[in-house]
Amino acid sequence: MNKRALRADILLLLTAAIWGFGFVAQRSGMEYVGPFAFNGIRFILGSFSLLPLILVRRNKLIDNKVTGSVVKPLPVRRLILPSLAAGSCLFVAVMLQQFGVIFTTAGNAGFITCLYVVLTPIFGIFLGRKTGPATWLGSILTLAGLYFLSIAGKDAEGSINPGDIIIVISALFWTVHVLLIDRLMNIGTSIDPIELSAGQFAVCGVLSLFGAFLFEPHVVSVTGRIDPSLLSAGLFAWLPFPALVTALWAGTVPFSLMKALIPILYGGLCSVGIAYTLQVIAQRDAPPAHATIILCFEGCFAALGGALIRSEKIGAWTLLGFSLMLAGMLGSQWEVIRKRV
């Protein structure tokens, strides 16, 4: 392996770690602010964090010293519809995910979200793409792992952790989002992936803030109905977003917002701005198979972060579920790995 590929693999591993620990930030942030407000602030922050990179890339594109030609970047107006489409799908996926992490662990959320790795080639069947036996075997292993995670989350006979179910539904939307991005990047309009990311993050952030005004005053009561123990333990007793804005307008910063500052900054700057930039830089030199394998470890880092930072317990059933899901995710990509290694 050459030095450039090795450096790329290290950057991809760092990306997976940042994204994995991001689930811990999401889980921690829910103790102080509502899910809509958390996502709204962090995605708008993440969108703005990509602007310097976009400006640098646009300047390089316009002044192309290699070819000696002047290349015009795609007009911003051509990004509006793709950003609206991708951002709306992203909004549904992240809101379900954010609501799900209220009830489940960071490790479970990380691994279950990675179901999109298995679901994407399966959903691709409806788009006329071929799906080999490795994908189906990976799907069986992943479903088996999900079963054991659900057992670990049972509070009573026949009761399954509601957060796991919500995260599974969010994984379906993550799958649609992956396929949508793939479609948008291959329609011949030369959309810059960084610019599309910034656009979709901005759309997701704005929709989340609208949701914060409309729905967040009711989230606590819904949470209490699903799992009363969370409220009785004093968790998730955040200020509804309208009350939060009123307090800020009055010149006071609520204590809850101060406590949520680190998770929000991590979610916006690290998970979105830094990690996405590292991924783009790394995948220029990393073999595609390496990227596939390394990024699958996002769930492992989520479980590790949950155990180290939030003292989340990883029992035997949970560990077995994690192992089966990881094997299933890697197995579902085996044909791609074998061809591109």
Wavefront OBJ file of the C-alpha trace (Angstrom):
o trace
v 0.000 0.000 0.000
v 1.449 3.398 -0.968
v 1.667 6.323 1.418
v -1.217 8.232 -0.200
v -3.568 5.266 0.148
v -2.454 4.700 3.741
v -3.072 8.353 4.600
v -6.478 8.150 2.939
v -7.402 5.072 4.985
v -6.398 6.857 8.194
v -8.561 9.851 7.251
v -11.505 7.548 6.494
v -11.075 5.836 9.861
v -11.084 9.267 11.507
v -14.242 10.112 9.546
v -15.973 6.940 10.758
v -14.915 7.753 14.328
v -16.259 11.319 14.138
v -19.577 10.104 12.720
v -19.782 7.301 15.271
v -19.152 9.574 18.239
v -21.703 11.933 16.680
v -24.422 9.566 17.908
v -23.189 10.204 21.448
v -23.497 13.955 20.834
v -27.029 13.454 19.515
v -27.964 11.393 22.537
v -26.391 13.881 24.977
v -27.933 16.895 23.266
v -31.418 15.476 23.825
v -31.042 16.093 27.554
v -31.032 19.865 27.064
v -32.802 20.854 23.826
v -35.531 19.332 21.689
v -34.777 17.169 18.628
v -36.034 19.697 16.073
v -34.022 22.551 17.576
v -30.913 20.382 17.892
v -31.020 19.338 14.243
v -31.991 22.783 13.006
v -29.063 24.525 14.653
v -26.463 21.869 13.863
v -27.361 21.459 10.186
v -27.409 25.187 9.502
v -24.088 25.452 11.312
v -22.795 22.522 9.264
v -23.945 24.132 6.015
v -22.120 27.381 6.816
v -18.994 25.428 7.800
v -18.730 24.116 4.218
v -18.812 27.584 2.620
v -15.025 28.216 2.822
v -14.350 24.872 1.110
v -16.932 25.673 -1.580
v -15.344 29.065 -2.292
v -11.887 27.505 -2.616
v -13.183 24.788 -4.956
v -15.086 27.317 -7.111
v -12.005 29.508 -7.463
v -9.940 26.507 -8.554
v -12.642 25.491 -11.014
v -12.814 28.939 -12.604
v -9.040 29.377 -12.860
v -8.043 25.984 -14.254
v -4.248 26.199 -14.621
v -3.869 22.608 -15.791
v -5.950 22.861 -18.962
v -5.550 26.584 -19.441
v -9.292 26.875 -19.950
v -11.884 28.778 -17.986
v -14.498 26.471 -16.474
v -17.672 27.992 -15.103
v -19.118 26.374 -11.968
v -22.771 25.378 -11.917
v -25.031 28.408 -11.247
v -26.454 28.475 -7.751
v -30.032 28.478 -9.074
v -29.392 25.034 -10.604
v -28.745 23.706 -7.090
v -32.108 24.799 -5.655
v -34.288 21.877 -6.757
v -31.683 19.165 -6.024
v -31.047 20.724 -2.601
v -34.785 20.846 -1.836
v -35.262 17.209 -2.843
v -32.230 15.855 -0.984
v -32.723 18.175 2.003
v -36.361 17.172 2.474
v -35.486 13.466 2.466
v -32.576 14.140 4.799
v -34.890 16.047 7.143
v -37.214 13.058 7.562
v -34.284 10.662 8.057
v -32.473 12.737 10.681
v -35.633 13.676 12.568
v -36.633 10.036 12.948
v -33.073 9.219 13.942
v -32.912 12.074 16.438
v -36.227 11.097 17.984
v -35.158 7.458 18.099
v -31.944 8.129 20.035
v -34.070 9.458 22.885
v -35.154 5.895 23.645
v -32.190 3.759 22.616
v -28.417 3.754 23.068
v -25.863 5.502 20.867
v -24.422 2.108 19.889
v -27.777 0.702 18.813
v -28.560 3.880 16.871
v -25.203 3.761 15.096
v -25.456 0.142 14.019
v -29.132 0.236 13.065
v -28.657 3.405 11.012
v -26.003 1.529 9.025
v -28.783 -0.745 7.764
v -28.781 1.531 4.711
v -25.568 -0.231 3.621
v -27.614 -3.423 3.196
v -30.889 -1.826 2.133
v -29.409 0.322 -0.649
v -28.548 -2.565 -3.017
v -31.880 -4.235 -2.184
v -33.853 -1.085 -2.979
v -31.723 -0.792 -6.106
v -33.575 -3.820 -7.508
v -36.557 -1.543 -8.148
v -34.255 0.690 -10.193
v -33.168 -2.189 -12.389
v -29.904 -2.948 -10.608
v -28.673 -6.484 -10.007
v -28.344 -7.815 -6.473
v -26.116 -10.849 -5.887
v -26.308 -13.631 -3.283
v -23.790 -11.855 -1.013
v -26.288 -9.038 -0.473
v -29.018 -11.458 0.568
v -26.672 -13.315 2.919
v -25.602 -9.981 4.395
v -29.239 -9.039 4.852
v -29.953 -12.234 6.796
v -26.961 -11.654 9.087
v -27.962 -8.030 9.611
v -31.551 -8.924 10.472
v -30.278 -11.553 12.911
v -28.098 -8.920 14.539
v -31.036 -6.531 14.752
v -33.060 -9.278 16.458
v -30.441 -9.670 19.180
v -30.233 -5.897 19.641
v -33.996 -5.869 20.143
v -33.728 -8.625 22.740
v -31.127 -6.557 24.598
v -33.541 -3.613 24.555
v -36.509 -5.484 25.974
v -37.906 -4.172 29.223
v -40.612 -6.801 29.535
v -41.767 -9.934 27.797
v -42.850 -9.031 24.272
v -41.751 -5.404 24.616
v -39.185 -4.111 22.111
v -37.246 -0.890 22.515
v -39.326 1.724 20.607
v -36.187 3.675 19.793
v -34.815 0.749 17.773
v -38.012 0.615 15.718
v -37.863 4.359 15.017
v -34.198 4.080 13.967
v -35.082 1.216 11.592
v -37.685 3.444 9.934
v -35.108 6.227 9.687
v -32.711 3.770 7.996
v -35.307 3.311 5.246
v -35.214 7.051 4.573
v -31.397 7.041 4.717
v -31.539 4.391 1.988
v -33.831 6.538 -0.160
v -31.515 9.479 0.487
v -28.448 7.533 -0.695
v -30.229 6.470 -3.893
v -31.486 10.025 -4.460
v -27.995 11.485 -4.079
v -26.657 8.848 -6.470
v -29.329 9.840 -8.985
v -28.643 13.564 -8.617
v -24.904 13.056 -9.060
v -25.429 11.095 -12.292
v -27.955 13.195 -14.231
v -25.297 15.012 -16.222
v -25.518 18.450 -14.590
v -22.033 18.349 -12.994
v -23.295 19.102 -9.500
v -20.479 19.615 -7.035
v -21.011 17.155 -4.132
v -19.843 19.675 -1.535
v -22.239 22.332 -2.838
v -25.121 19.860 -2.902
v -24.274 18.864 0.669
v -24.272 22.467 1.854
v -27.587 23.060 0.100
v -29.309 19.996 1.490
v -27.961 20.708 4.983
v -29.401 24.233 4.810
v -32.807 22.916 3.686
v -32.785 20.293 6.437
v -31.844 22.917 9.024
v -34.599 25.334 7.983
v -37.250 22.582 7.944
v -36.077 21.450 11.383
v -36.455 24.949 12.825
v -39.956 25.229 11.367
v -40.711 21.890 13.002
v -39.286 23.201 16.257
v -41.850 26.004 16.314
v -44.770 23.807 15.284
v -44.192 20.471 17.004
v -41.546 20.762 19.705
v -43.944 21.943 22.461
v -45.594 18.508 22.154
v -42.446 16.339 22.043
v -42.044 16.050 25.818
v -45.597 14.792 26.289
v -45.159 12.266 23.456
v -41.878 11.121 25.005
v -43.622 10.653 28.343
v -46.320 8.507 26.803
v -43.788 6.264 25.066
v -41.427 5.901 28.034
v -42.547 7.621 31.277
v -39.325 6.585 33.039
v -37.341 9.106 30.994
v -39.291 12.053 32.373
v -39.460 10.692 35.917
v -35.668 10.429 35.854
v -35.465 14.137 34.993
v -34.170 13.559 31.485
v -35.236 15.412 28.348
v -37.015 18.187 30.277
v -35.987 20.774 27.686
v -37.564 24.121 26.961
v -39.813 24.062 23.879
v -38.192 25.981 21.041
v -40.633 28.951 21.125
v -39.833 29.439 24.828
v -36.125 29.116 24.033
v -36.339 31.844 21.381
v -38.351 34.074 23.732
v -35.676 33.737 26.393
v -32.910 34.593 23.916
v -34.904 37.599 22.658
v -35.179 38.792 26.248
v -31.389 38.696 26.533
v -31.076 35.609 28.710
v -29.351 32.403 27.691
v -31.158 29.384 29.170
v -28.981 26.956 31.092
v -30.227 24.117 28.903
v -28.872 25.794 25.776
v -25.460 26.303 27.388
v -25.307 22.595 28.304
v -26.273 21.641 24.757
v -23.597 23.845 23.178
v -20.859 21.190 22.972
v -23.095 18.472 21.423
v -24.479 21.016 18.927
v -21.018 22.254 17.942
v -19.779 18.694 17.591
v -22.802 17.710 15.514
v -22.546 20.782 13.269
v -18.815 21.401 12.879
v -17.322 17.938 13.398
v -19.929 15.481 12.094
v -20.929 17.682 9.155
v -18.151 20.135 8.323
v -14.939 18.318 9.284
v -15.955 14.692 8.666
v -17.516 15.349 5.271
v -14.452 17.301 4.158
v -12.155 14.498 5.341
v -14.251 11.952 3.445
v -14.000 13.927 0.191
v -10.233 14.359 0.584
v -9.667 10.721 1.541
v -11.747 9.141 -1.210
v -9.598 10.784 -3.863
v -6.763 8.393 -2.933
v -8.420 5.510 -1.078
v -9.449 2.395 -3.042
v -13.282 2.205 -3.065
v -13.200 -1.152 -1.270
v -11.188 0.387 1.566
v -13.737 3.188 1.922
v -16.617 0.688 2.002
v -15.003 -1.397 4.749
v -13.721 1.429 6.929
v -16.915 3.511 6.903
v -18.889 0.445 8.025
v -17.102 0.790 11.374
v -19.132 3.911 12.163
v -21.441 1.770 14.302
v -18.495 0.332 16.241
v -17.323 3.823 17.150
v -20.875 4.752 18.165
v -20.969 1.785 20.547
v -17.496 2.613 21.881
v -18.415 6.262 22.415
v -21.637 5.324 24.176
v -19.746 2.994 26.533
v -16.906 5.423 27.291
v -18.792 8.712 27.517
v -22.309 7.738 28.561
v -21.493 4.489 30.380
v -23.887 2.536 28.169
v -23.702 -1.160 28.955
v -22.782 -3.609 26.216
v -24.025 -7.039 27.257
v -23.465 -10.384 25.564
v -26.660 -10.202 23.480
v -25.882 -6.652 22.385
v -22.298 -7.559 21.455
v -23.565 -10.522 19.435
v -26.045 -8.248 17.670
v -23.312 -5.716 16.870
v -21.050 -8.478 15.490
v -23.756 -9.980 13.283
v -24.793 -6.589 11.932
v -21.199 -5.634 11.130
v -20.664 -8.997 9.397
v -23.877 -8.485 7.451
v -22.926 -4.984 6.337
v -19.499 -6.118 5.159
v -20.947 -9.246 3.571
v -23.538 -7.287 1.609
v -20.691 -5.312 0.017
v -18.505 -8.341 -0.662
v -19.007 -8.331 -4.434
v -18.054 -4.651 -4.602
v -15.038 -5.219 -2.349
v -13.833 -8.228 -4.376
v -14.046 -6.340 -7.674
v -12.346 -3.164 -6.500
v -9.729 -4.325 -4.023
l 1 2 3 4 5 6 7 8 9 10 11 12 13 14 15 16 17 18 19 20 21 22 23 24 25 26 27 28 29 30 31 32 33 34 35 36 37 38 39 40 41 42 43 44 45 46 47 48 49 50 51 52 53 54 55 56 57 58 59 60 61 62 63 64 65 66 67 68 69 70 71 72 73 74 75 76 77 78 79 80 81 82 83 84 85 86 87 88 89 90 91 92 93 94 95 96 97 98 99 100 101 102 103 104 105 106 107 108 109 110 111 112 113 114 115 116 117 118 119 120 121 122 123 124 125 126 127 128 129 130 131 132 133 134 135 136 137 138 139 140 141 142 143 144 145 146 147 148 149 150 151 152 153 154 155 156 157 158 159 160 161 162 163 164 165 166 167 168 169 170 171 172 173 174 175 176 177 178 179 180 181 182 183 184 185 186 187 188 189 190 191 192 193 194 195 196 197 198 199 200 201 202 203 204 205 206 207 208 209 210 211 212 213 214 215 216 217 218 219 220 221 222 223 224 225 226 227 228 229 230 231 232 233 234 235 236 237 238 239 240 241 242 243 244 245 246 247 248 249 250 251 252 253 254 255 256 257 258 259 260 261 262 263 264 265 266 267 268 269 270 271 272 273 274 275 276 277 278 279 280 281 282 283 284 285 286 287 288 289 290 291 292 293 294 295 296 297 298 299 300 301 302 303 304 305 306 307 308 309 310 311 312 313 314 315 316 317 318 319 320 321 322 323 324 325 326 327 328 329 330 331 332 333 334 335 336 337 338 339 340 341
